[in-house]
Amino acid sequence: MTAVDRLAGRERELAAIDDFLIGVRSGSGQALALRGEPGAGKTALLLRAAERATPARVLRATGAEPEAQMAFAALHQLLRPVRGLVDTLPEAQREAVRGALGLAAPTGGQDRFLVSAGVLSLLAEAAVPDGLVCIVDDFQWVDRASADALMFAARRLGADGVGLLFAARDTAEARHALKDVPGLTVAGLDAADAALVLAARSAVPPVPDVAALVAAATGGNPLALRETAGLLTPEQLTGRAPLPDPLPVGDGIGAVFGEQIARLPEPTRLVLLVAALEGLGDLRLVLRAAARLGAAADALDAAEAAGLLDVTPTGVRFRHPLIRSAVHAGAGAADRRAVHRALAAESEEAGDTGRGARHRAEAALGPDEDIAAELAAAAGLARARGGYADAARMLVRAADLTPDRRTRSLRLKDAAVAAWLGGRPGQARSSLAAARECAGDGGPSAEIAQLSGRFELHSGDAAEALRTFLTAAEQTSGQTSEQASGQTSEQTAGQTPEQAAPARLSILADAAEAASYVGDTDAAVLIGRRAEKLPEPGDPADAFLRDVLIGMGALQGGDSRGGARRLRHALDAVPDDGFDAALLLWAAAAASLLGEGDVGARFAARAGRVARVSGMVGTLPVVLESTATAERMNSAFALSAALSEEGLALARETGITNSAAAHLANLAVCAAVRGDETDARARAHEALAIAIPHRLGLRVGVASYALGLLDLGLGRFEQAHERLTALTTAGPGAGHPAAVWGSTADRVEAAVGAGDMEAARAAVDFLERWSANATSPRARALLARCRALVADDGTAPELLRRSLDLLADDSGAAYDRARTALLLGERLRRERRVGEARPHLRHAAEAFGRLGAVPWERRALGELRAAGEAGDRAEPAALTTLTAQELRITRLVAEGLSNRDVAARLFLSTRTVEYHLYKVYPKLGVTSRTELARLLA
């Protein structure tokens, strides 16, 4: 086959590939997907890309239909030449990748994205020094675990010199899988280019009219043109004889191969079928399995001579995927089952029980518990390596083969868990529905209910999730419930009530989380009472969680003293190290309920650090909700927005829709502080579009608060008063305790500005009740500020000064200090004490300027001018000039992390981190990591 034959008419595609390679060689990350029908010439383009990639390193893999359910099969093929670099990765990524590639025993229960992050790091390492081009053909047949990892990398390629070049059939499924990758359609050839292909493959060149007819009949498909050229006579090509009608093209391409295969000897057809169903191209395995069925080793010779496949000393490869399809389609069902049985036997003898189980499942005629159990065990191995989506498919098939109804239900439940962890929420829900349907009265109803609630809580109706959890809690007596990332049902057995208590506590904690989303205080009280009836846990983490649930219920049920005492006891038990991110978030929630938002912010920030260290990307979006909120409460608005941008991207990537709503709402608040009305409204309305139908009261409250804060900052007091008051009254999501408390100080200021002193005093009374158990300086400062706003005597300035004093040593209270200083300056100026007012107004204007709080700075400068001083706008803090990615990197570097550790925690490559720091240092005017840390401090 000549270059003209293979690449005729592909100038546009070749130019795009050249641009792609130029980008890789220049050090930038590139991704490109070639899409087209079978035979369009995608593989020829990939071959040309590999030839032109020099000096970049080239890695290659090809998807195979029989391997589509084998977790990390394509990734193993692609990365085999560079597996020696795995040891250079950060520890968590290193172990995950080693397990996925079969270089070490899998650790089990790991986050699927941890492997993906490790793959990204490994590709960046392999790109040194001249760049790396990864070529993946037949992407539509790449296993899901490998596809997920490659798409994760494609979305994060930076200054790494890594290029990912894919080719796939142009199907809806492939388009969806490659939706984040720039695509190029490889279409059919026109008549002129078709004539070149026909001429290269036939004895005589075709006349133009014949070339045009063949091009139209084949759709310009190069493979169809080549195959058709071999079937046409010189007379037909030159127009002296009519063309056959119809031409053997289109769907007939497969028929052409089928005719070739049908003419082969029976033993050759048998060994071709073995090769088609084996899929890996392992020549020894193919020949051994064929020998079991009576085919001799030389049976492949005829197929090789016919040009259907290529044989090397160790491998066998079909010349085109359609040949494999034709072999499969032309074989009878009984023959296929016999081949699968032979492949199963040979795979098991070679020690690959997982592949053997899959072949046995394909050979099964009906329910068979032995085969089902083997397949479930293979799914467990895939899940332990992080191949959750592939494990889910195996478990569904295992359930199909399971005769016992209860066991089938358990396997479907486990399939739902694996699908959810594999980022397939639709599949997870359908598997769970099937599990519920076949569970019957004796099935794992509480377990299924808890899982259903979790799925609902993450991406559905939070109120429905709460109802589901409460129902599951009633069903847990004498039953157990596995964590979604832990054991399978088949690994657990009946337990005593004492042993089952942690499972019931887990369901109650889920219910409490749902109640917090909705804002259902009655449910929180009920959950606390149920938690109190559980036995005292021996595990410190469980004891802490039980105390938090009891304390929250008591506090919201009116037992202020008892609830506060229980929550204090829980917080005192939080260790300096050892709690996971989820428990630290419960600590943050407990502190917030005590009215100590600053303490809660510190726990939330710790949770974010723990989540990043663990590399558990799947849980990170939820953790980042609290971490981003914490940074906002600590006046770090730019960093808060950066974290929410990261959390939003991860939430969308992992399918956690309700977390996306939380990040959108926080971004709306940050935009409101900046005075960016367009962004604030867009983000808030996008959040509300998710939160209202999903009954996410807290998210509704935060998004609505953002709009009220926007009005307040812009001096629209009437509108701000109306919006913020609405948070406490009727409407979807209104009355959520956290939203009401969090907006109280602004509600007081808006009411005063609107002249509604009665509403302002009512809001202060509420804050006094809420803060009754608070001891942190920031909580007391906030209360003093609000009291000053409603004071009708001369105590207001003193209260505001007391508030400033309480905030003096609080490094995270810059925004609150500026707000208080502005109020004090305004009050003093109105009392004609302009000399005393100016320093406070000057401080407020400068602080707002550094924070990027433009409307607040404008208001402070206006007051300062009214006090007789011409104030100028302050330069924004240097950090506000950084991009979101630069800011996230800078913050971690300032904490003392190495570039490699920063890369691991942000799921970037080390080279990308270095690239961003190269730009950050001059922006901030620093030359070292020490200076950077000092600046952020």
Secondary structure, DSSP 8 states (H G I E B T S, - for coil): --HHHHHTT-HHHHHHHHHHHHHHHTT--EEEEEEE-TTSSHHHHHHHHHHH-TTSEEEEEE--GGGTTSTTHHHHHHHGGGGGGGGGS-HHHHHHHHHHTTSS---SS--HHHHHHHHHHHHHHHTTTT-EEEEEE-GGGS-HHHHHHHHHHHTT--TT-EEEEEEEE--HHHHHHTTTS-EEE-----HHHHHHHHHHHSSS---HHHHHHHHHHHTT-HHHHHHHHTTS-HHHHTTSS---SS-S-TTHHHHHHHHHHHTS-HHHHHHHHHHHHH-S-BHHHHHHHHHHTT--GGGHHHHHHTTSEEE-SSBEEESSHHHHHHHHHHS-HHHHHHHHHHHHHHHHHTT-HHHHHHHHHHH--S--HHHHHHHHHHHHHHHHTT-HHHHHHHHHHHHHT--SHHHHHHHHHHHHHHHHHTT-HHHHHHHHHHHHHHH-TTS-HHHHHHHHHHHHHHHS-HHHHHHHHHHHHHT-TT-----TTS--GGG-----HHHHHHHHHHHHHHHHHHHHHHT-HHHHHHHHHHHHTS---SSHHHHHHHHHHHHHHHHHTT-HHHHHHHHHHHHHT--SS---HHHHHHHHHHHHHTT-HHHHHHHHHHHHHHHHHHT-GGGHHHHHHHHHHHHHHTT-HHHHHHHHHHHHHHHHHHT-HHHHHHHHHHHHHHHHHHT-HHHHHHHHHHHHHHHTTTT-HHHHHHHHHHHHHHHHHTT-HHHHHHHHHHTTSSSTTTT-HHHHHHTHHHHHHHHHHHT-HHHHHHHHHHHHHHGGG--SHHHHHHHHHHHHHH--STTHHHHHHHHHHHHTT-TT-HHHHHHHHHHHHHHHHHTT-HHHHHHHHHHHHHHHHHHT-HHHHHHHHHHHHHTT---------GGGGS-HHHHHHHHHHHTT--HHHHHHHHT--HHHHHHHHHHHHHHHT--SHHHHHHHH-
